[in-house]
Amino acid sequence: MADFEVAAPTSADAFARLAIELHDAPSVEETVDAVVQFALQALNCMYAGVTLSTRGQQPEVAAVTDPVVSDVYGLQISSNSGPLITALRDRATVLIRDTHTDDRWPIWAEKVARLGVRSVLDVPLTTGETGRATVGVMGLYSAEPDAFSEDDEAIAHILARHASVAVASARHEETMSQAVDARKLVGQAMGILMERFDVDGDRAFAILKRYSQDTNTKLRDVAQQLIDTRKLPH
């Protein structure tokens, strides 16, 4: 992890170095870790976290700087309600100046206030010129009421733009890598079937595909099981 402890952590130079680190991060996990660590130093927050959107599923907690953030997220994910859910769904920044007085999510706010969190700033991570796709949400938290100034919001949005591009890129690279691995597994499994049953490649692939459909198992997993056990799933 690069050291961002500089005299002016929100300077153009600091953001340039952050962009380089995010570009060089080898995985989504290391990308979001870099984002939350930079947020702690560049913004007036005590805690930070990132949740990522998933297809048809609950948001994934990808990085937190303190267990308190996990609790803040968990309360929202379990109830499908709160500033995180709103920021993710509406692609809009949500600012809570004081959890003691904000009345939009009263049950959640009361519980979060008991955790010692008074100010919340949730910024969506979006991609595309019009922010059509939501990658996730960056959450910033403080024990002080009204902790986030207009400058903090502006800096948070700059950081969110860097993070959005970096996370989307890292996810794409991981997906491509997984696709390559899957093709290798399927090819290896086809080779086993071709040798065992003296069939051609088309027939071997058809056998794998049929077992995948009949057992409701991903083709990659069928191939992996065949390679590991030399048997097809029942």
C-alpha positions as CSV (number, residue, x, y, z in Angstrom):
1,M,0.0,0.0,0.0
2,A,1.4,3.4,-1.0
3,D,1.8,6.1,1.7
4,F,-0.5,9.0,1.1
5,E,0.5,10.9,4.2
6,V,1.4,14.2,2.5
7,A,1.0,17.8,3.5
8,A,-1.9,18.3,1.1
9,P,-3.5,14.9,0.7
10,T,-6.2,16.3,-1.7
11,S,-3.7,17.9,-4.1
12,A,-3.7,17.0,-7.8
13,D,-0.4,15.2,-7.2
14,A,-1.9,13.0,-4.4
15,F,-4.9,12.1,-6.7
16,A,-2.5,11.3,-9.5
17,R,-0.5,8.9,-7.3
18,L,-3.8,7.4,-6.2
19,A,-4.8,6.8,-9.8
20,I,-1.5,5.0,-10.5
21,E,-2.0,2.8,-7.4
22,L,-5.5,1.9,-8.3
23,H,-4.5,1.1,-11.9
24,D,-1.7,-1.1,-10.6
25,A,-3.8,-2.9,-8.0
26,P,-4.0,-6.6,-9.0
27,S,-7.5,-7.3,-7.7
28,V,-10.8,-5.7,-6.8
29,E,-10.0,-6.3,-3.1
30,E,-6.8,-4.4,-3.3
31,T,-8.4,-1.6,-5.3
32,V,-11.1,-0.9,-2.7
33,D,-8.6,-1.2,0.1
34,A,-6.6,1.6,-1.5
35,V,-9.8,3.7,-1.9
36,V,-10.8,3.5,1.8
37,Q,-7.3,4.1,3.1
38,F,-7.0,7.2,0.9
39,A,-10.4,8.4,2.1
40,L,-9.2,8.3,5.8
41,Q,-6.4,10.6,5.0
42,A,-8.0,12.9,2.4
43,L,-11.4,13.5,4.1
44,N,-12.7,14.4,7.5
45,C,-13.9,10.9,8.4
46,M,-13.1,8.4,11.1
47,Y,-14.2,5.4,9.2
48,A,-14.7,4.5,5.6
49,G,-16.0,1.6,3.6
50,V,-17.0,0.4,0.1
51,T,-19.9,-1.8,-0.9
52,L,-20.2,-3.2,-4.4
53,S,-23.3,-4.0,-6.3
54,T,-24.0,-7.6,-7.4
55,R,-26.3,-8.9,-10.0
56,G,-29.7,-9.6,-8.4
57,Q,-28.2,-10.0,-5.0
58,Q,-27.6,-8.0,-1.9
59,P,-24.7,-5.4,-1.9
60,E,-21.3,-7.0,-1.1
61,V,-19.3,-5.4,1.7
62,A,-15.9,-5.1,-0.1
63,A,-13.8,-3.0,2.3
64,V,-14.1,-1.4,5.7
65,T,-11.6,0.4,7.9
66,D,-13.2,-0.6,11.2
67,P,-15.7,-3.2,12.3
68,V,-18.2,-0.4,13.1
69,V,-18.6,0.1,9.3
70,S,-19.5,-3.6,8.9
71,D,-22.2,-3.1,11.5
72,V,-23.5,0.1,9.8
73,Y,-23.7,-1.8,6.5
74,G,-25.2,-5.0,8.0
75,L,-28.1,-3.1,9.5
76,Q,-29.0,-1.7,6.1
77,I,-28.4,-4.8,4.0
78,S,-30.5,-7.0,6.3
79,S,-33.5,-4.5,6.2
80,N,-32.9,-3.4,2.6
81,S,-33.2,0.2,3.8
82,G,-31.0,3.1,4.6
83,P,-28.7,5.7,3.0
84,L,-26.5,3.0,1.4
85,I,-29.5,1.3,-0.3
86,T,-30.8,4.6,-1.5
87,A,-27.4,5.8,-2.9
88,L,-27.1,2.4,-4.7
89,R,-30.6,2.4,-6.1
90,D,-31.0,6.1,-7.0
91,R,-27.3,6.7,-7.9
92,A,-27.5,9.8,-5.7
93,T,-25.2,11.1,-2.9
94,V,-26.8,10.9,0.6
95,L,-25.6,13.1,3.4
96,I,-26.7,12.6,7.0
97,R,-25.6,15.6,9.1
98,D,-26.6,14.1,12.4
99,T,-28.0,10.6,13.1
100,H,-29.6,12.0,16.3
101,T,-31.9,14.3,14.3
102,D,-32.2,12.8,10.8
103,D,-35.6,11.3,10.4
104,R,-35.4,9.5,7.0
105,W,-34.4,6.1,8.5
106,P,-35.2,6.5,12.2
107,I,-34.7,2.9,13.4
108,W,-31.4,2.6,11.5
109,A,-30.2,6.1,12.6
110,E,-30.9,5.3,16.2
111,K,-28.9,2.1,16.1
112,V,-26.0,3.8,14.2
113,A,-25.9,6.6,16.7
114,R,-25.5,4.1,19.5
115,L,-22.5,2.8,17.6
116,G,-21.0,6.3,17.9
117,V,-21.6,7.4,14.3
118,R,-23.1,10.9,13.9
119,S,-22.3,11.9,10.3
120,V,-22.7,9.8,7.2
121,L,-21.8,10.6,3.6
122,D,-22.6,7.9,1.0
123,V,-21.4,8.5,-2.5
124,P,-22.3,6.2,-5.4
125,L,-19.6,4.7,-7.6
126,T,-21.0,5.1,-11.1
127,T,-19.6,4.5,-14.6
128,G,-20.5,6.0,-18.0
129,E,-21.0,9.6,-18.9
130,T,-24.4,9.8,-17.3
131,G,-23.6,7.4,-14.4
132,R,-25.9,4.8,-15.9
133,A,-24.3,1.8,-14.1
134,T,-23.7,1.7,-10.4
135,V,-20.6,-0.1,-9.4
136,G,-21.1,0.4,-5.7
137,V,-21.1,3.0,-2.9
138,M,-18.3,4.6,-0.9
139,G,-19.4,5.3,2.7
140,L,-17.7,7.9,5.0
141,Y,-18.4,8.1,8.7
142,S,-17.6,10.5,11.6
143,A,-18.3,10.5,15.3
144,E,-18.9,14.3,15.0
145,P,-22.2,15.8,13.9
146,D,-22.1,17.8,10.7
147,A,-18.6,16.7,10.0
148,F,-18.6,16.9,6.2
149,S,-18.2,20.3,4.5
150,E,-18.9,21.2,0.9
151,D,-15.1,20.7,0.2
152,D,-15.3,17.2,1.7
153,E,-18.2,16.4,-0.6
154,A,-16.3,17.7,-3.6
155,I,-13.2,15.7,-2.7
156,A,-15.4,12.6,-2.1
157,H,-16.9,12.9,-5.6
158,I,-13.4,13.1,-7.2
159,L,-12.3,10.0,-5.2
160,A,-15.5,8.2,-6.2
161,R,-14.9,8.9,-9.9
162,H,-11.4,7.4,-9.6
163,A,-12.7,4.5,-7.6
164,S,-15.5,3.8,-10.1
165,V,-13.2,3.4,-13.0
166,A,-10.7,1.4,-11.1
167,V,-13.2,-1.0,-9.6
168,A,-15.0,-1.5,-13.0
169,S,-11.6,-2.2,-14.7
170,A,-10.5,-4.6,-11.9
171,R,-13.8,-6.5,-12.1
172,H,-13.6,-6.8,-15.9
173,E,-10.0,-8.2,-15.6
174,E,-11.1,-10.7,-13.0
175,T,-14.0,-11.8,-15.1
176,M,-11.8,-12.2,-18.2
177,S,-9.3,-14.2,-16.1
178,Q,-12.1,-16.4,-14.8
179,A,-13.4,-16.9,-18.4
180,V,-10.0,-18.0,-19.5
181,D,-9.7,-20.4,-16.6
182,A,-13.1,-21.8,-17.4
183,R,-12.2,-22.4,-21.0
184,K,-9.1,-24.3,-19.9
185,L,-11.0,-26.5,-17.5
186,V,-13.7,-27.3,-20.1
187,G,-11.0,-28.1,-22.7
188,Q,-9.2,-30.4,-20.3
189,A,-12.5,-32.1,-19.4
190,M,-13.4,-32.6,-23.1
191,G,-10.0,-34.2,-23.6
192,I,-10.8,-36.7,-20.9
193,L,-14.2,-37.6,-22.4
194,M,-12.7,-37.8,-25.9
195,E,-10.1,-40.3,-24.8
196,R,-12.4,-42.3,-22.6
197,F,-15.4,-42.6,-25.0
198,D,-13.6,-42.2,-28.3
199,V,-15.7,-39.2,-29.3
200,D,-14.9,-36.0,-31.1
201,G,-14.8,-32.6,-29.6
202,D,-18.3,-31.6,-30.5
203,R,-19.7,-34.8,-28.8
204,A,-17.5,-34.3,-25.7
205,F,-18.8,-30.7,-25.3
206,A,-22.4,-31.9,-25.8
207,I,-21.9,-34.5,-23.0
208,L,-20.6,-31.8,-20.6
209,K,-23.4,-29.4,-21.5
210,R,-26.1,-32.1,-20.9
211,Y,-24.7,-32.9,-17.5
212,S,-24.5,-29.2,-16.7
213,Q,-28.2,-28.7,-17.6
214,D,-29.5,-32.0,-16.0
215,T,-27.8,-31.2,-12.7
216,N,-28.2,-27.4,-12.8
217,T,-24.5,-27.1,-12.3
218,K,-22.3,-24.5,-14.0
219,L,-20.3,-25.9,-16.9
220,R,-17.1,-24.9,-15.3
221,D,-18.0,-26.8,-12.1
222,V,-18.9,-29.9,-14.1
223,A,-15.6,-29.8,-15.9
224,Q,-13.7,-29.3,-12.6
225,Q,-15.5,-32.3,-11.0
226,L,-14.6,-34.5,-14.0
227,I,-11.0,-33.4,-13.8
228,D,-10.8,-34.0,-10.0
229,T,-12.7,-37.3,-9.8
230,R,-12.7,-38.6,-13.4
231,K,-16.4,-38.9,-12.9
232,L,-19.4,-36.9,-14.1
233,P,-21.8,-35.6,-11.5
234,H,-25.0,-37.6,-10.9
